Amino acid sequence: MRVKEMHPLCCISLESPSIGDQSPEPRMKLSRSCSVADMRSDGNAVGLRRSGSESCSGSTSFAGVLYKWTNYGKGWRSRWFLLRNGVISYSKILQPETLAAGEDVRFIGDVSSGRLKRLDRSGSSRHQKHQKAVGIVHLKVSSFRESRSDDRRFYIFTATKTLHLRTSSKKDRVAWIESLASTRSLFTLRRLNYKPSILPPDLSLSTERLKKRLLEEGISEVLIKDCEQIMLLEFSEIKGQVQLLCEERSNLLDTLRQLEAANIEGETSGVPEGDYQLTQQEFTDRGKYSEWSTTESSQELEDQGSEDEETCFFDTKDCFPRATDVMGEVIIERRKKLPDPCEKEKGVSLWSLIKDNVGKDLTRVCLPVYFNEPISSLQKCFEDLEYSYLLDRAYEHGNSLERVLNVAAFAVSGYASSEGRHCKPFNPLLGETYEADYPEKGVRFFSEKVSHHPTLIACHSQGRGWKFWGDSNIRTKFWGRSIQLDPVGLLTLEFDDGEVFQWSKVTTSIYNLILGKVYCDHHGMMHIRGNREYSCKLKFKEQSILERNPRQVHGFVEDANGKKHATLFGKWDDSMYYINGITNVKPKDMSDAHLLWQRTLPPVNLTRYNLTSFAITLNELTPGLQEKLPPTDSRLRPDQRHLENGEYDMANSEKLRLETRQRMSRKLQENGWKPRWFKKEGEDGTYRYVGGYWEEREDGKWEGCPNIFGEFSDDSINTS
């Protein structure tokens, strides 16, 4: 027999265990009339803290407060999470009507007073109108994993985003992970990166019947053995080809599964109808419904008035006219092509311009704008991060062989965009900057020209669990039929768990400037040094005249003792693979090779610049962006903008004006000019980002940032 006790402050019944009942603790039965304040007080009274160690049935729901990463501006924010019937819902306030009467709910962590916003008992809360709009995630099409670097963090991965979550203690994380595991066990799941194969692992070819038949015909054993070897070799090659087809099929199926997952509505069994759906009118008024949105409206934060932002929750909006990324930022629809040129291009002879400059540094040679592409060197630095997902993947793998393999693939991938790029980027003015905020990639990037003599560009980027920075200078020499570009500088990649990798870029050469088809090649040794167990050496093979298979990259991963653990191979303009163990050549049987990186296909709308789809977006002024940029940003540079628009005469005129100003930059440095956002570490050290840029951008104040693209005089140079 069970005796029900009624708490005097709220309508929560606590089932006291009868004699012989082995239930270790009471469970909460919630009626719809209970308030948040009542639940808080009673939760403290009965000590509702679950360890998560107890096995759980599928009918049990779990609830509690988690910290969710929202965006770079707001950071971690408290959210109310409810796990029920394979669906995780979260909101900025606890919503009592979402807890069904008689529902078995187990609470994880502290739900005490001060953690949740008190709802108006009369239901007149100013945010009450948004209580139906909650973010939801379906475990059926999701996966989850604990952080290896922080014992309070874990991640939930869906087809379209990653939820970064943090608990108050390690014990609470264990409870949440076990509740997720017990709930997901209701489904027959495959991992999002599951790769089905139609080939059995023990697939083999038997030649016994064939040998027996040939022996009966009187064929010699030597000839039979030769035939057998030929068959086995042919079979091995066919098996490798079929395996590649299987991988392509698997990738296609995975893409289809993700598209299907992104379109799943809130009809999952057990989800109350209407809890996660919008009315037709709301759909029409507020734009396309996306159950995967995590954006938190800045207007909601403004509406809170004098209330404490850290202890108050507000409703999460789930519907936006534009897509949202995993960090909660609105994603801008970026352009697919450059503007159509306003003027017809005029051909210029390169040889007639530079025949008198053989052996000189081309950065000091004044060339017409025709030889430029419509991006600056500051923006071109950001092109190295086109495949930043490799660093995200490396971070998730922790300190392991897989991490250094992905880092190596990332280091190679930065060269893929150079294919067919024969024009030079604009040389930035001293103090010129460039920012890139790509929430859909989870990346923020910033660069600044920090020195004119020698020419130095410093950059800093931050992603999901990693930071990437460096400064670079390119020494350029012209040798008649070719140009040699020797990069000087060190790139550093640091993960949040403390692992660091450093490397320098290899030499780039551009050939056939006078006669023949112009092409570029990257060659030399790249040593990716790690501060822990693994490092990597990659050799970019120099292309010869008779080379039939150019652009090859080959290397090894080795530990601190020099022992090799994996082989990498591929092409810098196409893809990179690895196999476990050591080999000096590309294996014929690709079934043992694992794809690390594949180049994105070029855009449909090609121009003579041959910009990639990613590079086309770099100089774009998206709606509302220009008002937020400092006057030093590359996108505001007039000659570069005129070139992009195909206004060649105006571009040449502006380029000449700005290069006249650029020649005075050395005098600026001699007068004590210092970079605004970077500082050099010691006399021979690298430039490091000192911070403050994104904060000033948020405030809209750019004190100390001059209009470097405007008109100037000698007096302005002397007084700068």
C-alpha positions as CSV (number, residue, x, y, z in Angstrom):
1,M,0.0,0.0,0.0
2,R,1.2,3.5,-0.8
3,V,0.3,6.5,1.2
4,K,0.1,9.8,-0.7
5,E,1.3,12.9,1.1
6,M,0.3,16.4,-0.2
7,H,2.7,19.2,0.2
8,P,1.0,22.1,1.8
9,L,2.3,24.6,-0.7
10,C,1.5,23.0,-4.1
11,C,-0.4,20.2,-5.8
12,I,2.5,17.8,-6.0
13,S,1.9,14.3,-4.7
14,L,4.9,12.3,-3.3
15,E,4.4,8.6,-3.4
16,S,5.9,7.2,-0.2
17,P,7.3,3.7,-0.7
18,S,5.5,1.0,1.2
19,I,7.2,-1.7,3.2
20,G,9.3,-3.8,0.9
21,D,9.4,-1.2,-1.8
22,Q,13.0,-1.0,-3.1
23,S,12.5,2.4,-4.8
24,P,15.6,4.5,-3.7
25,E,13.9,7.8,-3.8
26,P,10.5,9.5,-4.4
27,R,9.3,10.4,-7.8
28,M,7.4,13.6,-8.7
29,K,3.9,13.4,-10.0
30,L,3.0,16.9,-11.3
31,S,-0.4,18.3,-11.8
32,R,-0.9,21.1,-14.4
33,S,-1.9,23.5,-11.6
34,C,1.5,23.6,-10.0
35,S,3.6,26.7,-10.4
36,V,7.3,27.1,-10.9
37,A,7.8,28.6,-7.5
38,D,5.9,25.7,-5.9
39,M,8.0,23.2,-7.7
40,R,11.2,24.9,-6.6
41,S,10.3,25.0,-3.0
42,D,9.2,21.3,-3.0
43,G,12.2,20.3,-5.0
44,N,14.4,21.6,-2.3
45,A,12.3,20.0,0.4
46,V,12.6,16.5,-0.9
47,G,16.2,16.9,-2.3
48,L,15.4,16.1,-5.9
49,R,18.9,15.5,-7.2
50,R,19.3,12.4,-9.5
51,S,22.6,10.7,-9.8
52,G,21.6,9.0,-13.0
53,S,23.1,5.7,-12.0
54,E,19.7,4.0,-11.8
55,S,18.4,2.3,-14.9
56,C,15.5,4.1,-16.5
57,S,12.5,3.0,-18.4
58,G,11.4,4.6,-21.6
59,S,8.3,6.1,-20.0
60,T,10.3,8.3,-17.6
61,S,10.9,11.9,-18.5
62,F,13.9,13.9,-17.3
63,A,14.2,17.6,-16.7
64,G,16.6,20.2,-15.3
65,V,18.7,23.3,-16.0
66,L,21.6,23.2,-18.4
67,Y,23.9,25.9,-19.6
68,K,23.7,26.2,-23.4
69,W,26.2,28.0,-25.6
70,T,24.3,30.7,-27.5
71,N,26.7,33.0,-29.4
72,Y,30.0,34.9,-29.0
73,G,28.2,37.9,-27.5
74,K,26.1,36.2,-24.9
75,G,28.2,33.1,-24.2
76,W,26.7,30.4,-21.9
77,R,23.0,30.8,-20.9
78,S,20.8,28.8,-18.5
79,R,18.0,26.9,-20.2
80,W,15.3,24.6,-19.0
81,F,15.6,21.2,-20.7
82,L,12.9,18.5,-20.8
83,L,13.6,15.0,-22.2
84,R,10.5,13.0,-23.0
85,N,9.7,10.2,-25.4
86,G,12.9,10.6,-27.4
87,V,12.5,14.4,-27.8
88,I,14.6,17.1,-26.0
89,S,12.8,20.4,-25.7
90,Y,14.4,23.5,-24.2
91,S,13.3,27.0,-23.4
92,K,14.2,30.1,-21.4
93,I,11.5,29.5,-18.8
94,L,10.0,26.4,-17.3
95,Q,6.5,25.9,-18.7
96,P,4.3,24.0,-16.3
97,E,1.7,23.1,-19.0
98,T,4.3,21.0,-20.8
99,L,4.5,18.6,-17.8
100,A,1.5,16.4,-18.1
101,A,-0.7,15.5,-15.1
102,G,0.6,12.3,-13.5
103,E,3.8,12.3,-15.6
104,D,6.8,10.5,-14.1
105,V,9.5,13.2,-14.2
106,R,13.0,12.8,-12.8
107,F,14.9,16.0,-12.1
108,I,18.7,16.4,-12.7
109,G,20.7,18.9,-10.9
110,D,19.6,22.0,-8.9
111,V,16.2,23.4,-9.6
112,S,16.2,25.6,-6.6
113,S,15.0,29.2,-6.2
114,G,17.0,31.8,-8.2
115,R,17.7,29.4,-11.1
116,L,14.2,29.8,-12.7
117,K,12.1,32.8,-13.5
118,R,9.0,33.1,-11.4
119,L,5.9,33.0,-13.6
120,D,3.0,35.3,-12.9
121,R,0.3,33.2,-11.1
122,S,-2.2,35.1,-13.1
123,G,-0.5,34.1,-16.3
124,S,0.2,37.8,-17.1
125,S,3.9,37.4,-17.7
126,R,5.0,39.6,-20.5
127,H,6.7,36.7,-22.1
128,Q,3.7,34.4,-21.7
129,K,2.7,34.8,-25.3
130,H,5.8,32.9,-26.5
131,Q,5.5,29.9,-24.2
132,K,4.6,27.5,-27.0
133,A,7.8,28.3,-29.0
134,V,10.5,26.0,-27.7
135,G,13.6,24.5,-29.4
136,I,13.4,20.7,-29.9
137,V,15.8,18.0,-30.9
138,H,14.8,14.4,-31.9
139,L,17.1,11.8,-30.5
140,K,16.1,9.5,-33.3
141,V,18.2,11.5,-35.7
142,S,20.8,12.7,-33.3
143,S,23.9,11.6,-31.5
144,F,25.7,12.8,-28.4
145,R,29.2,12.7,-26.8
146,E,30.9,13.9,-23.7
147,S,33.7,16.5,-23.9
148,R,37.2,15.1,-23.4
149,S,38.6,18.3,-22.1
150,D,35.8,19.4,-19.7
151,D,34.1,17.0,-17.3
152,R,30.9,19.2,-17.2
153,R,30.4,19.6,-21.0
154,F,28.7,17.4,-23.6
155,Y,27.4,17.8,-27.1
156,I,24.2,16.7,-29.0
157,F,24.8,16.4,-32.7
158,T,21.9,16.7,-35.2
159,A,21.9,16.9,-39.0
160,T,21.9,20.7,-39.0
161,K,23.6,21.8,-35.8
162,T,25.5,21.0,-32.6
163,L,24.2,21.8,-29.1
164,H,27.0,22.7,-26.8
165,L,25.8,22.0,-23.3
166,R,27.3,22.3,-19.8
167,T,26.2,21.1,-16.4
168,S,26.9,22.4,-13.0
169,S,28.9,19.3,-12.0
170,K,30.5,16.2,-13.3
171,K,27.8,14.2,-11.5
172,D,25.1,16.0,-13.3
173,R,26.7,15.3,-16.7
174,V,26.8,11.6,-15.9
175,A,23.1,11.8,-15.1
176,W,22.2,13.5,-18.4
177,I,24.3,11.2,-20.5
178,E,22.7,8.1,-18.9
179,S,19.3,9.6,-19.4
180,L,20.0,10.3,-23.1
181,A,21.4,6.8,-23.5
182,S,18.4,5.1,-21.8
183,T,16.0,7.1,-23.9
184,R,17.8,6.6,-27.2
185,S,17.9,2.9,-26.7
186,L,14.2,2.9,-27.6
187,F,15.2,3.5,-31.2
188,T,17.2,1.4,-33.6
189,L,19.8,3.9,-34.3
190,R,22.8,4.4,-36.6
191,R,25.5,7.0,-36.0
192,L,25.2,10.0,-38.3
193,N,28.6,9.1,-39.8
194,Y,27.6,5.4,-40.2
195,K,28.9,4.1,-43.5
196,P,27.0,1.1,-44.7
197,S,28.8,-1.2,-47.2
198,I,27.6,-3.8,-49.6
199,L,30.9,-5.6,-49.3
200,P,31.3,-8.3,-46.6
201,P,34.6,-7.9,-44.7
202,D,35.8,-11.4,-45.7
203,L,35.2,-11.1,-49.4
204,S,37.7,-13.3,-51.2
205,L,38.2,-15.1,-54.5
206,S,38.8,-18.9,-54.8
207,T,40.8,-20.3,-57.7
208,E,40.7,-23.9,-56.7
209,R,38.1,-25.1,-59.2
210,L,39.9,-23.2,-62.0
211,K,43.3,-24.7,-61.1
212,K,41.8,-28.2,-61.0
213,R,40.2,-27.7,-64.4
214,L,43.4,-26.4,-66.0
215,L,45.4,-29.3,-64.5
216,E,43.0,-31.7,-66.1
217,E,43.7,-30.1,-69.5
218,G,47.4,-30.6,-69.0
219,I,48.4,-27.0,-68.4
220,S,51.7,-26.6,-66.5
221,E,51.6,-25.5,-62.9
222,V,53.9,-22.5,-63.6
223,L,51.5,-21.2,-66.2
224,I,48.5,-21.9,-63.9
225,K,50.2,-19.9,-61.1
226,D,50.8,-17.0,-63.4
227,C,47.2,-17.0,-64.4
228,E,46.1,-17.2,-60.8
229,Q,48.2,-14.1,-59.9
230,I,46.7,-12.2,-62.8
231,M,43.2,-13.0,-61.6
232,L,43.9,-12.1,-58.0
233,L,45.4,-8.7,-59.0
234,E,42.5,-7.9,-61.3
235,F,40.1,-8.9,-58.5
236,S,41.9,-6.7,-56.0
237,E,41.6,-3.7,-58.3
238,I,37.9,-4.3,-59.0
239,K,37.3,-4.7,-55.2
240,G,39.0,-1.3,-54.6
241,Q,36.8,0.3,-57.3
242,V,33.7,-1.2,-55.9
243,Q,34.6,-0.1,-52.4
244,L,35.0,3.5,-53.6
245,L,31.5,3.2,-55.2
246,C,30.2,2.0,-51.9
247,E,31.7,4.9,-50.1
248,E,30.1,7.3,-52.6
249,R,26.7,5.5,-52.2
250,S,27.1,5.7,-48.4
251,N,27.9,9.5,-48.5
252,L,24.8,10.0,-50.7
253,L,22.6,8.0,-48.3
254,D,24.0,10.0,-45.4
255,T,23.1,13.2,-47.1
256,L,19.6,12.0,-47.8
257,R,19.2,11.0,-44.2
258,Q,20.4,14.4,-43.0
259,L,17.9,16.1,-45.4
260,E,15.2,13.9,-44.1
261,A,16.1,14.7,-40.5
262,A,16.1,18.4,-41.2
263,N,12.5,18.2,-42.4
264,I,11.1,16.1,-39.5
265,E,8.3,17.9,-37.8
266,G,7.0,17.5,-34.2
267,E,4.9,14.4,-35.0
268,T,7.2,12.1,-33.0
269,S,5.2,9.6,-31.0
270,G,4.3,10.9,-27.5
271,V,4.8,14.6,-28.3
272,P,1.6,16.5,-27.4
273,E,0.1,17.9,-30.6
274,G,0.6,21.7,-30.6
275,D,3.5,21.8,-28.1
276,Y,6.0,22.1,-30.9
277,Q,3.9,23.3,-33.8
278,L,2.9,26.7,-35.0
279,T,-0.5,27.7,-36.1
280,Q,-0.9,28.5,-39.8
281,Q,-1.2,32.2,-39.0
282,E,2.0,32.1,-37.0
283,F,3.7,30.3,-39.9
284,T,2.6,33.0,-42.3
285,D,3.4,35.9,-40.1
286,R,6.8,34.8,-38.8
287,G,8.3,33.0,-41.7
288,K,9.4,29.4,-42.4
289,Y,9.3,27.1,-39.3
290,S,12.5,25.4,-38.4
291,E,12.5,23.1,-35.5
292,W,16.3,23.2,-35.4
293,S,16.6,26.9,-34.7
294,T,18.4,27.9,-31.6
295,T,18.6,31.7,-32.2
296,E,17.7,33.8,-29.2
297,S,16.2,37.1,-30.0
298,S,18.0,40.1,-28.9
299,Q,14.6,41.9,-28.6
300,E,13.7,39.4,-25.8
301,L,16.7,40.4,-23.8
302,E,15.8,44.1,-24.2
303,D,12.3,43.4,-23.0
304,Q,13.5,42.1,-19.6
305,G,13.9,45.6,-18.2
306,S,15.7,45.7,-14.9
307,E,15.5,41.9,-14.3
308,D,18.7,40.0,-13.7
309,E,19.7,38.5,-17.1
310,E,21.7,35.6,-15.5
311,T,18.8,34.4,-13.4
312,C,15.8,35.1,-15.7
313,F,14.6,32.8,-18.5
314,F,12.6,33.9,-21.5
315,D,10.9,31.9,-24.2
316,T,13.0,30.6,-27.1
317,K,11.7,31.6,-30.5
318,D,11.7,28.8,-33.0
319,C,10.7,30.5,-36.2
320,F,12.7,32.9,-38.2
321,P,12.5,34.1,-41.8
322,R,16.2,33.2,-42.2
323,A,18.2,30.1,-41.2
324,T,20.1,30.0,-37.9
325,D,23.4,28.4,-36.9
326,V,24.4,26.2,-34.0
327,M,25.7,29.2,-32.0
328,G,22.4,31.1,-32.2
329,E,23.5,33.7,-34.9
330,V,21.3,34.5,-37.8
331,I,22.8,33.2,-41.0
332,I,23.0,35.5,-44.0
333,E,22.2,34.2,-47.4
334,R,25.5,34.7,-49.2
335,R,26.0,35.4,-52.8
336,K,26.7,32.8,-55.5
337,K,28.4,35.0,-58.1
338,L,30.3,38.3,-58.5
339,P,28.5,41.4,-60.0
340,D,28.3,41.6,-63.7
341,P,31.1,43.9,-65.0
342,C,30.1,47.4,-66.0
343,E,32.9,47.8,-68.6
344,K,34.6,45.6,-71.1
345,E,38.0,44.3,-70.0
346,K,41.1,45.6,-71.6
347,G,44.0,43.3,-72.3
348,V,47.4,44.3,-71.0
349,S,50.8,42.7,-71.8
350,L,52.4,41.4,-68.6
351,W,55.8,41.2,-70.3
352,S,55.7,44.8,-71.4
353,L,55.2,45.8,-67.8
354,I,57.7,43.7,-65.9
355,K,60.5,43.0,-68.4
356,D,62.6,45.6,-66.6
357,N,61.9,44.2,-63.1
358,V,63.5,40.7,-63.4
359,G,64.8,39.7,-60.0
360,K,62.9,42.4,-58.1
361,D,60.3,42.0,-55.4
362,L,57.0,42.3,-57.3
363,T,55.2,43.8,-54.2
364,R,57.2,46.9,-55.0
365,V,56.3,46.9,-58.7
366,C,53.2,49.1,-59.6
367,L,50.9,47.0,-61.8
368,P,47.6,48.0,-63.2
369,V,44.4,46.7,-61.5
370,Y,43.9,44.3,-64.4
371,F,46.4,41.9,-62.8
372,N,44.6,41.9,-59.4
373,E,41.7,39.8,-58.2
374,P,38.9,41.6,-56.2
375,I,40.1,40.5,-52.8
376,S,43.0,41.7,-50.6
377,S,45.8,39.6,-49.0
378,L,43.9,40.1,-45.7
379,Q,40.9,38.3,-47.1
380,K,43.0,35.7,-48.8
381,C,44.3,34.6,-45.4
382,F,40.8,33.7,-44.5
383,E,40.6,31.3,-47.5
384,D,42.8,29.0,-45.5
385,L,39.8,28.4,-43.2
386,E,37.3,27.3,-45.9
387,Y,37.5,23.8,-44.6
388,S,37.4,24.7,-41.0
389,Y,35.2,21.7,-40.3
390,L,38.4,19.6,-40.3
391,L,39.5,21.5,-37.1
392,D,36.1,21.0,-35.6
393,R,36.5,17.3,-36.3
394,A,40.0,17.3,-34.9
395,Y,38.8,18.9,-31.7
396,E,36.2,16.2,-31.2
397,H,38.8,13.5,-31.5
398,G,40.9,14.8,-28.6
399,N,44.5,14.0,-28.2
400,S,44.7,11.1,-30.7
401,L,46.0,10.0,-34.1
402,E,42.7,11.1,-35.7
403,R,43.3,14.7,-34.5
404,V,46.7,15.1,-36.1
405,L,45.4,13.5,-39.3
406,N,42.6,16.1,-39.6
407,V,45.0,18.9,-38.8
408,A,47.3,17.7,-41.6
409,A,44.4,17.6,-44.0
410,F,43.5,21.1,-42.9
411,A,47.0,22.3,-43.6
412,V,46.9,20.9,-47.1
413,S,43.3,22.1,-47.9
414,G,44.3,25.7,-47.8
415,Y,46.1,25.3,-51.1
416,A,43.1,24.0,-53.0
417,S,41.7,27.5,-53.7
418,S,44.9,28.4,-55.6
419,E,44.1,26.2,-58.6
420,G,43.6,28.5,-61.6
421,R,44.1,31.7,-59.6
422,H,46.6,33.7,-61.7
423,C,45.8,37.2,-60.5
424,K,47.4,38.7,-57.4
425,P,45.4,39.9,-54.4
426,F,45.5,43.6,-53.4
427,N,48.4,44.6,-51.2
428,P,46.7,46.1,-48.0
429,L,47.4,49.6,-46.8
430,L,49.2,49.9,-43.4
431,G,46.5,49.5,-40.7
432,E,44.0,47.9,-43.1
433,T,41.8,45.2,-41.5
434,Y,39.4,42.5,-42.4
435,E,36.8,40.7,-40.3
436,A,34.9,37.6,-41.2
437,D,32.0,36.4,-39.1
438,Y,30.6,33.1,-40.4
439,P,28.2,31.7,-37.8
440,E,27.2,28.9,-40.2
441,K,30.8,27.6,-39.9
442,G,31.2,28.5,-36.3
443,V,34.1,30.7,-37.1
444,R,35.2,34.3,-36.5
445,F,38.3,35.7,-38.2
446,F,40.2,39.0,-38.0
447,S,43.3,40.2,-39.8
448,E,45.3,43.4,-39.9
449,K,48.4,44.6,-41.9
450,V,50.8,45.3,-39.0
451,S,53.9,46.3,-40.9
452,H,54.7,47.9,-44.2
453,H,58.5,47.3,-44.2
454,P,58.8,44.4,-44.0
455,T,55.2,43.6,-45.2
456,L,53.5,41.6,-42.5
457,I,49.9,40.5,-42.1
458,A,48.7,39.1,-38.8
459,C,45.5,37.1,-38.3
460,H,43.5,35.5,-35.5
461,S,40.6,33.1,-35.8
462,Q,38.4,31.3,-33.3
463,G,36.2,28.3,-33.9
464,R,34.4,25.5,-32.0
465,G,37.0,24.4,-29.5
466,W,40.1,25.9,-31.2
467,K,42.1,29.1,-32.0
468,F,44.2,29.7,-35.1
469,W,46.6,32.6,-35.5
470,G,49.8,33.6,-37.2
471,D,51.6,36.4,-39.1
472,S,52.9,36.0,-42.7
473,N,55.1,37.7,-45.2
474,I,55.6,36.6,-48.8
475,R,59.0,37.3,-50.5
476,T,58.3,37.5,-54.2
477,K,60.9,37.1,-56.9
478,F,60.4,37.2,-60.7
479,W,62.7,34.9,-62.7
480,G,61.7,35.6,-66.3
481,R,59.2,32.9,-67.1
482,S,58.1,32.3,-63.5
483,I,57.4,33.9,-60.1
484,Q,58.5,32.4,-56.9
485,L,56.6,33.1,-53.7
486,D,58.4,32.2,-50.4
487,P,56.2,32.5,-47.4
488,V,57.8,33.6,-44.1
489,G,55.9,33.1,-40.9
490,L,54.6,30.6,-38.4
491,L,51.0,29.3,-38.1
492,T,49.7,28.2,-34.7
493,L,46.7,26.0,-33.9
494,E,45.7,25.6,-30.3
495,F,42.8,23.4,-29.0
496,D,40.9,24.2,-25.9
497,D,42.4,21.1,-24.2
498,G,45.9,22.6,-24.6
499,E,47.2,20.7,-27.6
500,V,49.1,22.9,-30.0
501,F,50.3,22.4,-33.6
502,Q,52.6,24.8,-35.5
503,W,53.8,24.8,-39.1
504,S,55.0,27.0,-41.9
505,K,53.7,27.1,-45.5
506,V,55.7,25.7,-48.5
507,T,57.0,27.6,-51.6
508,T,54.6,28.5,-54.4
509,S,55.8,29.0,-58.0
510,I,53.8,30.4,-60.9
511,Y,55.0,29.2,-64.3
512,N,54.6,30.1,-68.1
513,L,54.1,33.8,-67.6
514,I,55.3,34.6,-71.1
515,L,54.4,31.6,-73.2
516,G,52.1,28.7,-72.6
517,K,49.4,28.0,-70.1
518,V,49.9,29.7,-66.8
519,Y,49.8,27.3,-63.8
520,C,50.9,27.3,-60.2
521,D,52.6,24.6,-58.1
522,H,53.3,24.3,-54.4
523,H,56.5,22.4,-53.3
524,G,58.6,21.8,-50.3
525,M,58.5,20.1,-46.9
526,M,55.8,21.0,-44.3
527,H,56.6,19.9,-40.7
528,I,53.5,20.1,-38.5
529,R,55.0,20.0,-35.0
530,G,52.8,19.1,-32.0
531,N,53.4,19.6,-28.3
532,R,52.1,16.2,-27.3
533,E,52.4,12.7,-28.8
534,Y,52.1,13.2,-32.5
535,S,53.6,15.3,-35.3
536,C,53.4,15.1,-39.1
537,K,55.7,15.6,-42.0
538,L,54.2,16.3,-45.5
539,K,56.2,16.6,-48.7
540,F,54.7,18.6,-51.5
541,K,56.2,17.1,-54.6
542,E,57.6,19.7,-57.1
543,Q,56.1,19.3,-60.6
544,S,58.4,18.4,-63.4
545,I,57.9,18.9,-67.2
546,L,57.2,15.3,-67.8
547,E,55.1,14.8,-64.6
548,R,51.9,12.8,-65.4
549,N,50.5,12.9,-61.9
550,P,51.2,16.4,-60.5
551,R,50.3,18.1,-57.3
552,Q,51.1,15.1,-55.1
553,V,51.4,15.3,-51.3
554,H,52.8,12.4,-49.3
555,G,53.7,12.2,-45.6
556,F,53.7,10.4,-42.3
557,V,52.4,10.8,-38.8
558,E,55.0,10.0,-36.2
559,D,55.3,10.0,-32.4
560,A,57.9,11.7,-30.2
561,N,60.2,8.8,-30.7
562,G,60.1,8.9,-34.5
563,K,57.9,5.9,-34.9
564,K,55.6,6.2,-37.9
565,H,51.9,5.4,-37.3
566,A,50.1,6.4,-40.4
567,T,50.7,7.4,-44.1
568,L,49.0,10.4,-45.8
569,F,48.7,10.8,-49.5
570,G,46.7,12.8,-52.0
571,K,46.7,16.0,-54.0
572,W,46.6,19.5,-52.7
573,D,44.0,20.5,-55.3
574,D,41.7,17.5,-54.8
575,S,41.7,15.3,-51.7
576,M,43.7,13.7,-48.9
577,Y,43.6,10.1,-47.7
578,Y,45.4,8.1,-45.0
579,I,46.1,4.5,-44.2
580,N,47.3,3.0,-40.9
581,G,50.9,1.9,-41.1
582,I,53.7,2.9,-43.5
583,T,53.9,2.9,-47.3
584,N,56.0,4.8,-49.7
585,V,53.6,4.9,-52.6
586,K,49.9,5.3,-53.1
587,P,48.3,1.9,-52.6
588,K,46.6,0.3,-55.6
589,D,44.0,-1.3,-53.3
590,M,42.1,1.8,-52.0
591,S,39.8,-0.3,-49.8
592,D,42.3,0.3,-46.9
593,A,42.4,4.1,-47.5
594,H,40.3,6.5,-45.5
595,L,39.2,9.9,-47.0
596,L,40.1,12.9,-44.8
597,W,39.2,15.8,-47.1
598,Q,37.6,16.4,-50.5
599,R,37.7,19.7,-52.3
600,T,34.4,21.5,-52.8
601,L,33.3,21.6,-56.5
602,P,34.0,25.0,-58.2
603,P,31.0,27.4,-58.7
604,V,28.9,27.3,-61.8
605,N,29.4,31.0,-62.5
606,L,33.1,31.1,-63.2
607,T,35.0,34.4,-63.9
608,R,38.5,35.0,-65.2
609,Y,39.6,35.2,-61.5
610,N,38.5,31.5,-60.9
611,L,37.4,32.3,-57.4
612,T,35.9,29.5,-55.4
613,S,32.4,29.6,-54.1
614,F,33.8,30.5,-50.7
615,A,36.1,33.3,-52.0
616,I,33.2,34.9,-53.9
617,T,31.6,35.7,-50.5
618,L,34.7,37.3,-48.9
619,N,34.3,40.8,-50.3
620,E,30.5,40.9,-50.1
621,L,28.7,43.6,-48.2
622,T,25.8,41.7,-46.8
623,P,22.7,43.7,-45.6
624,G,23.4,45.9,-42.6
625,L,27.1,45.0,-42.5
626,Q,28.7,48.2,-43.8
627,E,27.3,50.2,-40.9
628,K,29.1,47.9,-38.4
629,L,32.5,47.9,-40.1
630,P,35.5,50.1,-39.1
631,P,36.7,52.5,-41.8
632,T,39.8,50.3,-42.2
633,D,38.0,47.2,-43.5
634,S,39.0,45.8,-46.9
635,R,35.4,45.7,-48.1
636,L,35.4,49.6,-48.0
637,R,38.5,49.9,-50.2
638,P,37.4,51.8,-53.3
639,D,39.7,50.4,-56.0
640,Q,39.0,46.8,-54.9
641,R,35.2,47.5,-55.0
642,H,35.4,49.2,-58.4
643,L,37.3,46.2,-59.8
644,E,34.7,43.8,-58.4
645,N,32.0,45.8,-60.2
646,G,33.9,45.8,-63.4
647,E,34.6,49.6,-63.3
648,Y,38.2,49.3,-64.5
649,D,39.0,52.9,-65.2
650,M,37.8,54.0,-61.8
651,A,39.6,51.1,-60.2
652,N,42.9,52.1,-61.8
653,S,42.5,55.7,-60.7
654,E,41.8,54.8,-57.1
655,K,44.6,52.2,-57.0
656,L,47.1,54.8,-58.2
657,R,45.8,57.3,-55.5
658,L,46.0,54.7,-52.7
659,E,49.5,53.4,-53.7
660,T,50.8,57.0,-53.5
661,R,49.5,57.0,-49.9
662,Q,51.0,53.5,-49.4
663,R,54.5,54.7,-50.3
664,M,54.3,57.1,-47.3
665,S,53.6,54.2,-44.9
666,R,57.3,53.7,-44.1
667,K,57.4,57.3,-42.9
668,L,54.4,56.5,-40.7
669,Q,56.2,53.5,-39.1
670,E,59.3,55.7,-38.5
671,N,57.1,58.2,-36.7
672,G,56.0,55.5,-34.2
673,W,52.9,54.0,-35.8
674,K,51.7,50.8,-34.0
675,P,49.1,48.2,-35.1
676,R,45.7,48.7,-33.5
677,W,44.7,45.1,-32.7
678,F,47.9,43.0,-32.6
679,K,51.1,43.2,-30.6
680,K,54.5,41.6,-31.2
681,E,55.7,39.1,-28.7
682,G,59.3,40.0,-28.1
683,E,61.8,41.2,-30.7
684,D,61.7,38.1,-32.8
685,G,58.3,36.8,-31.8
686,T,55.0,36.6,-33.7
687,Y,52.2,39.1,-33.6
688,R,49.3,38.1,-31.3
689,Y,45.8,39.4,-31.2
690,V,45.3,41.7,-28.1
691,G,41.5,41.6,-28.1
692,G,38.9,44.4,-28.2
693,Y,37.9,44.3,-31.8
694,W,34.6,42.5,-31.5
695,E,33.7,44.4,-28.3
696,E,34.1,47.8,-30.1
697,R,32.2,46.4,-33.0
698,E,29.3,45.5,-30.6
699,D,29.4,49.1,-29.3
700,G,29.6,50.6,-32.7
701,K,32.5,52.9,-31.7
702,W,35.8,52.9,-33.7
703,E,37.9,55.3,-31.8
704,G,41.5,55.4,-33.1
705,C,40.6,53.8,-36.5
706,P,41.4,56.4,-39.2
707,N,39.7,56.6,-42.6
708,I,42.7,55.2,-44.4
709,F,40.9,55.0,-47.8
710,G,40.0,58.7,-47.8
711,E,41.8,61.8,-49.0
712,F,45.2,62.6,-47.4
713,S,48.0,65.1,-47.3
714,D,51.6,65.2,-46.2
715,D,50.5,67.0,-43.0
716,S,48.1,64.1,-42.2
717,I,51.0,61.6,-42.5
718,N,53.3,63.7,-40.3
719,T,50.6,64.0,-37.6
720,S,49.3,60.4,-37.7
